[in-house]
Amino acid sequence: MTALNLSRLITAAADAIAAHAEELTALDQAIGDGDHGLNMKRGFEAVRAETEAYSAKPLPEALKAIGTKLVMTVGGASGPLFGTLFMALGKEISTDPDHANLTAAFGKAIEAVAARGKSQVGQKTMLDVLQPVHDALAVGKTASELADIADAAAEATVPMKALRGRASFLGDRSIGHMDAGARSTALLVRTVAQIIGDKA
Amino acid sequence: MSNVGIVIVSHSPLVAEGTADMVRQMVGDEVPLAWCGGNGHGGLGTNVEAIMGAIDKAWSEAGVAILVDLGGAETNSEMAVEMIGEPRAQKIIVCNAPIVEGAVMAATEASGGASLREVVATAHELSPS
Protein backbone atom coordinates (compact mmCIF):
# COMPACT_ATOMS: atom_id res chain seq x y z
CA MET A 1 0.00 0.00 0.00
CA THR A 2 1.44 3.35 -0.96
CA ALA A 3 1.73 6.33 1.35
CA LEU A 4 -0.81 8.12 -0.80
CA ASN A 5 -3.36 5.40 -0.15
CA LEU A 6 -2.90 5.41 3.61
CA SER A 7 -3.21 9.16 3.69
CA ARG A 8 -6.41 8.92 1.59
CA LEU A 9 -7.73 6.23 3.93
CA ILE A 10 -7.12 8.30 7.05
CA THR A 11 -8.71 11.38 5.52
CA ALA A 12 -11.73 9.45 4.30
CA ALA A 13 -12.19 7.66 7.65
CA ALA A 14 -11.92 10.89 9.64
CA ASP A 15 -14.36 12.58 7.22
CA ALA A 16 -16.85 9.72 7.53
CA ILE A 17 -16.74 9.72 11.32
CA ALA A 18 -17.03 13.51 11.47
CA ALA A 19 -19.97 13.51 9.05
CA HIS A 20 -21.81 10.92 11.14
CA ALA A 21 -20.75 12.05 14.64
CA GLU A 22 -24.20 13.33 15.54
CA GLU A 23 -25.89 10.18 14.26
CA LEU A 24 -23.49 8.00 16.30
CA THR A 25 -24.10 10.07 19.41
CA ALA A 26 -27.87 9.81 18.92
CA LEU A 27 -27.61 6.00 18.65
CA ASP A 28 -25.49 5.92 21.79
CA GLN A 29 -27.87 8.21 23.67
CA ALA A 30 -30.67 5.71 23.07
CA ILE A 31 -28.96 2.80 24.82
CA GLY A 32 -25.50 3.89 25.99
CA ASP A 33 -23.90 6.91 27.61
CA GLY A 34 -24.22 9.20 24.62
CA ASP A 35 -20.59 10.01 23.96
CA HIS A 36 -19.73 7.69 21.09
CA GLY A 37 -19.92 10.20 18.23
CA LEU A 38 -17.91 12.86 20.00
CA ASN A 39 -15.34 10.34 21.24
CA MET A 40 -14.82 8.76 17.82
CA LYS A 41 -14.58 12.16 16.18
CA ARG A 42 -11.96 13.33 18.66
CA GLY A 43 -9.93 10.17 18.08
CA PHE A 44 -10.04 10.24 14.30
CA GLU A 45 -9.25 13.97 14.21
CA ALA A 46 -6.19 13.22 16.35
CA VAL A 47 -5.20 10.54 13.82
CA ARG A 48 -5.86 12.91 10.92
CA ALA A 49 -3.52 15.47 12.51
CA GLU A 50 -0.66 13.01 12.15
CA THR A 51 -1.47 11.65 8.70
CA GLU A 52 1.92 12.63 7.35
CA ALA A 53 3.83 10.78 10.07
CA TYR A 54 1.74 7.62 9.62
CA SER A 55 2.10 7.72 5.85
CA ALA A 56 5.87 7.72 6.22
CA LYS A 57 5.81 4.44 8.17
CA PRO A 58 5.54 0.88 6.83
CA LEU A 59 1.90 -0.27 6.98
CA PRO A 60 2.24 -2.48 10.11
CA GLU A 61 3.93 0.31 12.07
CA ALA A 62 1.43 2.88 10.83
CA LEU A 63 -1.54 0.75 11.94
CA LYS A 64 -0.01 0.14 15.37
CA ALA A 65 0.62 3.87 15.81
CA ILE A 66 -2.93 4.71 14.71
CA GLY A 67 -4.28 2.14 17.19
CA THR A 68 -2.23 3.59 20.02
CA LYS A 69 -3.44 7.08 19.14
CA LEU A 70 -7.07 5.89 19.19
CA VAL A 71 -6.55 4.23 22.59
CA MET A 72 -5.19 7.48 23.99
CA THR A 73 -7.69 9.87 22.44
CA VAL A 74 -11.08 8.20 21.87
CA GLY A 75 -11.77 7.44 25.53
CA GLY A 76 -14.78 5.49 26.70
CA ALA A 77 -14.65 1.78 26.10
CA SER A 78 -14.45 2.46 22.36
CA GLY A 79 -10.87 3.74 22.62
CA PRO A 80 -9.37 0.42 23.72
CA LEU A 81 -11.69 -1.56 21.43
CA PHE A 82 -11.06 0.33 18.19
CA GLY A 83 -7.45 0.90 19.23
CA THR A 84 -6.96 -2.83 19.77
CA LEU A 85 -8.47 -3.54 16.34
CA PHE A 86 -5.85 -1.37 14.62
CA MET A 87 -2.95 -2.39 16.88
CA ALA A 88 -3.66 -6.09 16.38
CA LEU A 89 -4.11 -5.58 12.63
CA GLY A 90 -0.71 -3.86 12.56
CA LYS A 91 0.87 -6.75 14.43
CA GLU A 92 -0.37 -9.35 11.94
CA ILE A 93 -0.36 -7.59 8.59
CA SER A 94 2.59 -7.56 6.17
CA THR A 95 4.05 -4.42 4.62
CA ASP A 96 2.39 -5.24 1.31
CA PRO A 97 -0.54 -7.52 2.20
CA ASP A 98 -2.16 -9.85 -0.30
CA HIS A 99 -5.72 -11.09 0.12
CA ALA A 100 -4.71 -14.09 2.27
CA ASN A 101 -2.59 -12.01 4.64
CA LEU A 102 -5.23 -9.31 4.94
CA THR A 103 -7.92 -11.89 5.73
CA ALA A 104 -5.77 -13.66 8.31
CA ALA A 105 -4.66 -10.41 9.96
CA PHE A 106 -8.23 -9.12 10.08
CA GLY A 107 -9.32 -12.38 11.70
CA LYS A 108 -6.63 -12.08 14.38
CA ALA A 109 -7.59 -8.44 15.00
CA ILE A 110 -11.22 -9.46 15.54
CA GLU A 111 -10.10 -12.08 18.07
CA ALA A 112 -8.12 -9.37 19.88
CA VAL A 113 -11.16 -7.08 20.02
CA ALA A 114 -13.30 -9.94 21.36
CA ALA A 115 -10.71 -10.64 24.06
CA ARG A 116 -10.42 -6.96 24.99
CA GLY A 117 -14.19 -6.58 25.30
CA LYS A 118 -14.71 -10.08 26.75
CA SER A 119 -17.41 -10.36 24.13
CA GLN A 120 -18.47 -12.49 21.21
CA VAL A 121 -20.66 -12.33 18.13
CA GLY A 122 -24.38 -11.96 18.87
CA GLN A 123 -24.05 -9.60 21.84
CA LYS A 124 -24.94 -6.38 19.95
CA THR A 125 -21.43 -4.98 19.52
CA MET A 126 -18.95 -4.01 16.81
CA LEU A 127 -18.08 -7.72 16.54
CA ASP A 128 -21.46 -8.26 14.90
CA VAL A 129 -20.22 -6.20 11.96
CA LEU A 130 -16.56 -7.23 11.97
CA GLN A 131 -17.20 -10.99 11.84
CA PRO A 132 -19.58 -11.10 8.83
CA VAL A 133 -17.29 -8.68 6.96
CA HIS A 134 -14.35 -10.96 7.69
CA ASP A 135 -16.27 -14.02 6.55
CA ALA A 136 -17.30 -12.26 3.34
CA LEU A 137 -13.73 -11.10 2.73
CA ALA A 138 -12.51 -14.67 3.21
CA VAL A 139 -14.77 -15.97 0.44
CA GLY A 140 -13.67 -13.23 -1.94
CA LYS A 141 -16.58 -10.80 -1.94
CA THR A 142 -15.91 -7.49 -3.69
CA ALA A 143 -15.26 -4.23 -1.87
CA SER A 144 -18.71 -2.86 -2.57
CA GLU A 145 -20.34 -6.11 -1.44
CA LEU A 146 -18.34 -5.87 1.81
CA ALA A 147 -19.63 -2.35 2.41
CA ASP A 148 -23.23 -3.51 1.92
CA ILE A 149 -22.70 -6.54 4.16
CA ALA A 150 -21.33 -4.22 6.87
CA ASP A 151 -24.39 -1.95 6.67
CA ALA A 152 -26.76 -4.91 6.79
CA ALA A 153 -24.86 -6.35 9.75
CA ALA A 154 -25.12 -3.07 11.66
CA GLU A 155 -28.83 -3.01 10.86
CA ALA A 156 -29.09 -6.57 12.18
CA THR A 157 -27.99 -5.39 15.65
CA VAL A 158 -31.32 -3.53 16.02
CA PRO A 159 -33.38 -6.53 17.24
CA MET A 160 -30.49 -7.90 19.33
CA LYS A 161 -30.42 -7.68 23.11
CA ALA A 162 -27.20 -6.09 24.40
CA LEU A 163 -25.13 -8.43 26.55
CA ARG A 164 -21.98 -6.33 26.83
CA GLY A 165 -21.25 -2.67 27.47
CA ARG A 166 -23.41 0.01 29.00
CA ALA A 167 -26.41 -0.99 26.87
CA SER A 168 -26.50 -4.37 28.64
CA PHE A 169 -27.73 -2.60 31.81
CA LEU A 170 -30.96 -1.92 29.92
CA GLY A 171 -31.64 -5.60 29.26
CA ASP A 172 -34.67 -6.01 26.98
CA ARG A 173 -34.94 -2.24 26.57
CA SER A 174 -31.78 -2.36 24.43
CA ILE A 175 -33.83 -4.19 21.78
CA GLY A 176 -35.00 -2.00 18.92
CA HIS A 177 -31.94 0.26 18.71
CA MET A 178 -28.87 -0.08 16.50
CA ASP A 179 -25.59 -0.50 18.36
CA ALA A 180 -23.49 2.64 17.94
CA GLY A 181 -20.20 0.73 17.76
CA ALA A 182 -21.62 -1.54 15.06
CA ARG A 183 -22.68 1.53 13.10
CA SER A 184 -19.29 3.24 13.33
CA THR A 185 -17.60 -0.03 12.35
CA ALA A 186 -19.83 -0.27 9.26
CA LEU A 187 -18.93 3.33 8.38
CA LEU A 188 -15.23 2.50 8.57
CA VAL A 189 -15.67 -0.70 6.52
CA ARG A 190 -17.48 1.25 3.78
CA THR A 191 -14.76 3.89 3.78
CA VAL A 192 -11.95 1.37 3.50
CA ALA A 193 -13.86 -0.62 0.87
CA GLN A 194 -14.37 2.49 -1.23
CA ILE A 195 -10.69 3.47 -1.14
CA ILE A 196 -9.39 -0.05 -1.77
CA GLY A 197 -12.14 -0.65 -4.30
CA ASP A 198 -11.02 2.45 -6.20
CA LYS A 199 -7.54 1.01 -6.41
CA ALA A 200 -8.64 -2.38 -7.72
CA MET B 1 6.96 1.36 50.04
CA SER B 2 6.62 -2.39 50.34
CA ASN B 3 2.81 -2.52 50.66
CA VAL B 4 0.61 -3.22 47.65
CA GLY B 5 -0.57 -0.02 45.94
CA ILE B 6 -4.20 0.86 45.22
CA VAL B 7 -5.47 2.68 42.12
CA ILE B 8 -9.04 3.95 41.87
CA VAL B 9 -10.50 4.49 38.40
CA SER B 10 -13.95 6.03 38.06
CA HIS B 11 -15.79 7.72 35.21
CA SER B 12 -16.25 10.61 37.61
CA PRO B 13 -13.27 12.43 39.15
CA LEU B 14 -15.49 13.25 42.12
CA VAL B 15 -16.25 9.60 42.78
CA ALA B 16 -12.58 8.65 42.36
CA GLU B 17 -11.33 11.38 44.65
CA GLY B 18 -14.05 10.75 47.23
CA THR B 19 -13.24 7.04 47.25
CA ALA B 20 -9.57 7.86 47.71
CA ASP B 21 -10.48 10.13 50.65
CA MET B 22 -12.29 7.24 52.31
CA VAL B 23 -9.33 4.92 51.73
CA ARG B 24 -6.93 7.50 53.13
CA GLN B 25 -9.07 7.89 56.23
CA MET B 26 -8.88 4.12 56.79
CA VAL B 27 -5.22 3.48 56.12
CA GLY B 28 -3.46 6.84 56.25
CA ASP B 29 -0.21 6.78 54.29
CA GLU B 30 0.45 3.08 54.78
CA VAL B 31 -0.55 2.27 51.24
CA PRO B 32 0.55 3.88 47.95
CA LEU B 33 -2.67 5.34 46.57
CA ALA B 34 -3.67 7.13 43.38
CA TRP B 35 -6.92 7.90 41.60
CA CYS B 36 -8.09 9.14 38.26
CA GLY B 37 -11.44 9.93 36.72
CA GLY B 38 -12.93 11.79 33.80
CA ASN B 39 -12.23 11.54 30.08
CA GLY B 40 -9.44 14.10 30.08
CA HIS B 41 -11.66 16.61 28.30
CA GLY B 42 -13.77 17.74 31.20
CA GLY B 43 -16.45 15.08 30.80
CA LEU B 44 -17.29 11.79 32.44
CA GLY B 45 -15.20 8.83 31.32
CA THR B 46 -11.87 7.17 31.79
CA ASN B 47 -8.67 7.48 29.83
CA VAL B 48 -5.74 5.17 29.41
CA GLU B 49 -3.03 7.80 29.80
CA ALA B 50 -4.39 8.96 33.15
CA ILE B 51 -4.69 5.37 34.36
CA MET B 52 -1.07 4.66 33.38
CA GLY B 53 -0.09 7.80 35.32
CA ALA B 54 -2.03 6.69 38.39
CA ILE B 55 -0.39 3.24 38.27
CA ASP B 56 3.02 4.92 38.18
CA LYS B 57 2.08 7.08 41.13
CA ALA B 58 0.83 4.17 43.26
CA TRP B 59 3.55 1.79 42.04
CA SER B 60 4.90 -0.71 44.52
CA GLU B 61 7.21 -3.65 43.91
CA ALA B 62 4.58 -5.69 45.77
CA GLY B 63 2.12 -4.83 42.99
CA VAL B 64 -0.90 -2.66 42.36
CA ALA B 65 -4.62 -3.47 42.66
CA ILE B 66 -6.98 -1.39 40.51
CA LEU B 67 -10.60 -0.76 41.51
CA VAL B 68 -12.96 0.37 38.74
CA ASP B 69 -16.58 1.40 38.38
CA LEU B 70 -18.36 0.74 35.06
CA GLY B 71 -17.27 -1.38 32.08
CA GLY B 72 -15.26 1.27 30.23
CA ALA B 73 -13.11 1.81 33.31
CA GLU B 74 -12.30 -1.90 33.33
CA THR B 75 -11.55 -2.05 29.60
CA ASN B 76 -9.38 1.07 29.78
CA SER B 77 -7.56 -0.22 32.87
CA GLU B 78 -6.77 -3.53 31.16
CA MET B 79 -5.53 -1.60 28.13
CA ALA B 80 -3.31 0.54 30.39
CA VAL B 81 -1.82 -2.57 32.02
CA GLU B 82 -1.09 -4.04 28.60
CA MET B 83 0.57 -0.83 27.44
CA ILE B 84 2.72 -0.66 30.57
CA GLY B 85 3.88 -4.14 29.55
CA GLU B 86 6.02 -6.72 31.28
CA PRO B 87 7.64 -7.10 33.74
CA ARG B 88 5.38 -4.67 35.64
CA ALA B 89 2.12 -5.84 34.04
CA GLN B 90 2.15 -9.17 35.86
CA LYS B 91 2.10 -7.27 39.17
CA ILE B 92 -1.02 -5.25 38.30
CA ILE B 93 -4.52 -6.68 38.73
CA VAL B 94 -7.86 -5.12 37.85
CA CYS B 95 -10.27 -6.19 40.61
CA ASN B 96 -13.80 -7.39 40.10
CA ALA B 97 -15.38 -5.61 43.05
CA PRO B 98 -17.57 -2.60 43.88
CA ILE B 99 -15.33 0.46 43.64
CA VAL B 100 -15.84 2.08 47.06
CA GLU B 101 -16.12 -1.01 49.25
CA GLY B 102 -13.48 -2.79 47.17
CA ALA B 103 -10.98 0.05 47.50
CA VAL B 104 -11.46 0.39 51.25
CA MET B 105 -11.24 -3.36 51.89
CA ALA B 106 -8.30 -3.87 49.53
CA ALA B 107 -6.40 -0.96 51.07
CA THR B 108 -7.05 -2.20 54.59
CA GLU B 109 -5.72 -5.62 53.62
CA ALA B 110 -2.74 -4.02 51.87
CA SER B 111 -1.89 -1.86 54.89
CA GLY B 112 -1.19 -5.02 56.87
CA GLY B 113 1.46 -6.09 54.40
CA ALA B 114 -0.67 -8.65 52.54
CA SER B 115 0.43 -9.93 49.12
CA LEU B 116 -1.19 -8.71 45.90
CA ARG B 117 -3.05 -12.03 45.64
CA GLU B 118 -4.47 -11.63 49.15
CA VAL B 119 -5.43 -8.00 48.55
CA VAL B 120 -7.27 -8.88 45.35
CA ALA B 121 -8.99 -11.87 46.99
CA THR B 122 -10.30 -9.59 49.76
CA ALA B 123 -11.80 -7.22 47.19
CA HIS B 124 -13.29 -10.08 45.19
CA GLU B 125 -15.10 -11.41 48.26
CA LEU B 126 -17.38 -8.38 47.92
CA SER B 127 -18.62 -9.45 44.49
CA PRO B 128 -21.69 -11.61 44.08
CA SER B 129 -20.37 -14.84 42.61
Interface residues (C-beta under 8 A of the other chain):
Chain A: D33 D35 N39 R42 T68 V71 M72 G75 G76 A77 G79 P80 L81 G83 T84 R116 G117 R164 G165 R166
Chain B: N39 G40 H41 G43 L44 G45 T46 N47 V48 E49 L70 G71 G72 T75 N76 E78 M79 M83
